[in-house]
Amino acid sequence: MIDSAARGRHEPDDAALAGLLAKADPDALAVLYQRHGAACYRLARQVTANSALAEEAVQEAFTGLWLNPAAYHPGRGSVRSWLLGLTRHKAIDFVRLETAQQRRQHAQAAQRALDPPAFRGPYAAAWAGIRAQKVREALAELPAPQRQALALAYFGGYTQREIADLTGVPVGTVKSRVFTAMRQLQLRLAELDGEAPS
Amino acid sequence: VTGQAPDHVFFEELAAGYALDMLEPAEEQRFVHHADQCPRCKQAVTDYQQVTEALADAAPAAEPSAQLAHRILGPPDDHETSPARPDLHRP
């Protein structure tokens, strides 16, 4: 099974696995899928609100990596980040094919995606770990307009101009909301990693 | 404070937008051109990408079907002998 294959190779890290993909090693793809497939699916499911489309997006991301492993450059971030980005792009492509009315419904759902109630109840269990907890706290502390702009950008796939239109504020306001929110979250993560000045 | 500082706040804002893939094309081009020469902005993009990863983890729990793994990796029995056969060319 995939597990034993991974253990047999003393758990190579993601970058090493990406290197093995260049040699068309199918086990490397299997381990990457095992590590990141579910996270990619969750993201795509949130973006598309549709299981079949979400699976399609994940499939395209992983098969894209398999067919063209050279497209991943270690200098541009982690394999996980790259796979999530690819999945998100595919998912957003699907969403952009929707009708205007479907898009509006989607925008409403996306806008609420990072609101605190989502973290209570059944979702909380799936989102374990101190790091995740910190981000959750930081998200909850953000002013709602910042959190919503962030959610529209990340889960809705809207540009800053589209978010300005959707929320009825100037583009400059969207920019500063998103920047302030991202900075705040980044500082929390850095604090956690012991990198932030005290 | 030198004349560079306000510039850099501007580019740092763009770095956050870039990591979220929400910039308009002209702005994105401008940022990429700048970041190419600017280690600080490159670092900012890396930092903000970690934030977007954390946002992905904030998506509600959901599990893909077992069939998805098979479609990506090929039938389970086949892993040892044949590479995955990505099904990218479906009509």
Boltz contact constraints between the chains, C-beta under 6 A:
constraints:
  - contact:
      token1: [A, 24]
      token2: [B, 83]
      max_distance: 6.0
  - contact:
      token1: [A, 26]
      token2: [B, 79]
      max_distance: 6.0
  - contact:
      token1: [A, 26]
      token2: [B, 83]
      max_distance: 6.0
  - contact:
      token1: [A, 26]
      token2: [B, 84]
      max_distance: 6.0
  - contact:
      token1: [A, 29]
      token2: [B, 84]
      max_distance: 6.0
  - contact:
      token1: [A, 30]
      token2: [B, 73]
      max_distance: 6.0
  - contact:
      token1: [A, 33]
      token2: [B, 72]
      max_distance: 6.0
  - contact:
      token1: [A, 39]
      token2: [B, 56]
      max_distance: 6.0
  - contact:
      token1: [A, 41]
      token2: [B, 64]
      max_distance: 6.0
  - contact:
      token1: [A, 42]
      token2: [B, 59]
      max_distance: 6.0
  - contact:
      token1: [A, 42]
      token2: [B, 62]
      max_distance: 6.0
  - contact:
      token1: [A, 43]
      token2: [B, 56]
      max_distance: 6.0
  - contact:
      token1: [A, 43]
      token2: [B, 59]
      max_distance: 6.0
  - contact:
      token1: [A, 45]
      token2: [B, 62]
      max_distance: 6.0
  - contact:
      token1: [A, 46]
      token2: [B, 59]
      max_distance: 6.0
  - contact:
      token1: [A, 55]
      token2: [B, 64]
      max_distance: 6.0
  - contact:
      token1: [A, 55]
      token2: [B, 68]
      max_distance: 6.0
  - contact:
      token1: [A, 59]
      token2: [B, 71]
      max_distance: 6.0
  - contact:
      token1: [A, 59]
      token2: [B, 72]
      max_distance: 6.0
  - contact:
      token1: [A, 62]
      token2: [B, 72]
      max_distance: 6.0
  - contact:
      token1: [A, 63]
      token2: [B, 86]
      max_distance: 6.0
  - contact:
      token1: [A, 63]
      token2: [B, 88]
      max_distance: 6.0
  - contact:
      token1: [A, 66]
      token2: [B, 84]
      max_distance: 6.0
  - contact:
      token1: [A, 66]
      token2: [B, 86]
      max_distance: 6.0
  - contact:
      token1: [A, 77]
      token2: [B, 49]
      max_distance: 6.0
  - contact:
      token1: [A, 81]
      token2: [B, 49]
      max_distance: 6.0
  - contact:
      token1: [A, 81]
      token2: [B, 53]
      max_distance: 6.0
  - contact:
      token1: [A, 84]
      token2: [B, 56]
      max_distance: 6.0
  - contact:
      token1: [A, 114]
      token2: [B, 58]
      max_distance: 6.0
  - contact:
      token1: [A, 123]
      token2: [B, 60]
      max_distance: 6.0
  - contact:
      token1: [A, 123]
      token2: [B, 61]
      max_distance: 6.0
  - contact:
      token1: [A, 126]
      token2: [B, 61]
      max_distance: 6.0
  - contact:
      token1: [A, 132]
      token2: [B, 57]
      max_distance: 6.0
  - contact:
      token1: [A, 135]
      token2: [B, 54]
      max_distance: 6.0
  - contact:
      token1: [A, 153]
      token2: [B, 20]
      max_distance: 6.0
  - contact:
      token1: [A, 153]
      token2: [B, 22]
      max_distance: 6.0
  - contact:
      token1: [A, 154]
      token2: [B, 20]
      max_distance: 6.0
  - contact:
      token1: [A, 154]
      token2: [B, 55]
      max_distance: 6.0
  - contact:
      token1: [A, 159]
      token2: [B, 22]
      max_distance: 6.0
  - contact:
      token1: [A, 159]
      token2: [B, 24]
      max_distance: 6.0
  - contact:
      token1: [A, 160]
      token2: [B, 22]
      max_distance: 6.0
  - contact:
      token1: [A, 161]
      token2: [B, 24]
      max_distance: 6.0
  - contact:
      token1: [A, 175]
      token2: [B, 13]
      max_distance: 6.0
  - contact:
      token1: [A, 178]
      token2: [B, 16]
      max_distance: 6.0
  - contact:
      token1: [A, 179]
      token2: [B, 13]
      max_distance: 6.0
  - contact:
      token1: [A, 179]
      token2: [B, 16]
      max_distance: 6.0
  - contact:
      token1: [A, 182]
      token2: [B, 16]
      max_distance: 6.0
  - contact:
      token1: [A, 182]
      token2: [B, 48]
      max_distance: 6.0
  - contact:
      token1: [A, 182]
      token2: [B, 51]
      max_distance: 6.0
  - contact:
      token1: [A, 185]
      token2: [B, 51]
      max_distance: 6.0
  - contact:
      token1: [A, 186]
      token2: [B, 47]
      max_distance: 6.0
  - contact:
      token1: [A, 186]
      token2: [B, 51]
      max_distance: 6.0
  - contact:
      token1: [A, 189]
      token2: [B, 50]
      max_distance: 6.0
